[in-house]
Amino acid sequence: MTAPPEQRQKPDPSAATKGFFRHLGLFEMLPESADKKDFFSDLIRSILKVDRVEPGRVTCTLTVRSAVTNPYNTLHGGAVAAVAEMVSLACAKTAAGDKDFFLGESSTAYLSAARLNEDVEVNASILRQGRNVVVTSVDFRTKKTGKLLFTSRSTFYIMPVSSL
């Protein structure tokens, strides 16, 4: 005999989320090396190679290594965003020079996946450059087929010069 509906115990709605986090390893301790200053930046620099820098344009090659993959053995979305920010910042510096500026907004579209050991071409270019703003676009394409994987746009605001 089954209990009436009001007496049945409801399943814990957070159990599936906890299981998902456990699957990702979020309840495990990070290695000591992760506590090092700029650990993530060093990790991103280790997979990125600069191919060409010219005014308004930066081209790099990203090699997908296991350290920056997700449980599906594809490039982690956080790594995509970090590379996009780093390369777009470099591209903005080709236009703004030594002026101080900051990232005001960034958006990334995740269109496909980059697989483990795949080489990805990362192309950044300036879409708009004004007196107070630089807007960049970054495209990630597979080197083998040219397929568009991710695209990102960033807006950098140039800091005003102090008149002290």
Summary of the structure (lengths in Angstrom):
residues: 164
radius of gyration: 21.2
end to end distance: 83.1
largest distance: 83.1
contacts: 428
relative contact order: 0.16
helix: 30%
strand: 37%
